[in-house]
Amino acid sequence: GAGVSQSPSNKVTEKGKDVELRCDPISGHTALYWYRQSLGQGLEFLIYFQGNSAPDKSGLPSDRFSAERTGGSVSTLTIQRTQQEDSAVYLCASTSGVGTEAFFGQGTRLTVV
Amino acid sequence: RKEVEQDPGPFNVPEGATVAFNCTYSNSASQSFFWYRQDCRKEPKLLMSVYSSGNEDGRFTAQLNRASQYISLLIRDSKLSDSATYLCVVNGGNYQLIWGAGTKLIIKP
């Protein structure tokens, strides 16, 4: 596609359920990033993938959060046993190389009730 | 000290005025710098890259001061549509991007 695509755009889930968020980066982009943003707050880094290197998971807030990137393209962020504090917008971005512009998807708005 | 710091604002500015804000960074090895704009409930979008020699795009001017480790954004003749949050981002030569928390700008008629 022409841009970064995320799905679903909105997700309402019950506390304790697992959710999967999907990101389809721009074709050919080697780096993919996941961020979380609560209302009125800045971007909180979660994880990034670069090519075949081991992902940088240093931003994942707990072991309930995990992510994978299959075939160097699509990525899935999984949150297990969701909690109310997980409610936020989850943004995905991709870049084509070091020092290049990051393009964002429109985000997934997650609400845990 | 945060790696990238911005004044959160809000900056309340009358339409037509000039406004400037800075973003400081702590890693002297940082190599790439950008300004992004984020509208309410939208994703960030690139406003402009920041080059060592400075760069201008219409009413917007970005500057880099390596000695003092900050980048700046100047907006001239501000418009109501300039109201947004402005994020700076710094890249340290690897793939990690360090984001500021953003400066909120409100342009008033």
Chai-1 contact restraints between the chains, C-beta under 6 A:
chainA,res_idxA,chainB,res_idxB,connection_type,confidence,min_distance_angstrom,max_distance_angstrom,comment,restraint_id
A,A31,B,Y95,contact,1.0,0.0,6.0,A-B,restraint_1
A,G42,B,A101,contact,1.0,0.0,6.0,A-B,restraint_2
A,G42,B,G102,contact,1.0,0.0,6.0,A-B,restraint_3
A,L43,B,W99,contact,1.0,0.0,6.0,A-B,restraint_4
A,Q50,B,Y95,contact,1.0,0.0,6.0,A-B,restraint_5
A,L91,B,E43,contact,1.0,0.0,6.0,A-B,restraint_6
A,G99,B,Q31,contact,1.0,0.0,6.0,A-B,restraint_7
A,G99,B,S32,contact,1.0,0.0,6.0,A-B,restraint_8
A,G99,B,N91,contact,1.0,0.0,6.0,A-B,restraint_9
A,E101,B,L46,contact,1.0,0.0,6.0,A-B,restraint_10
A,F104,B,E43,contact,1.0,0.0,6.0,A-B,restraint_11
A,F104,B,P44,contact,1.0,0.0,6.0,A-B,restraint_12
A,Q106,B,E43,contact,1.0,0.0,6.0,A-B,restraint_13
A,G107,B,E43,contact,1.0,0.0,6.0,A-B,restraint_14
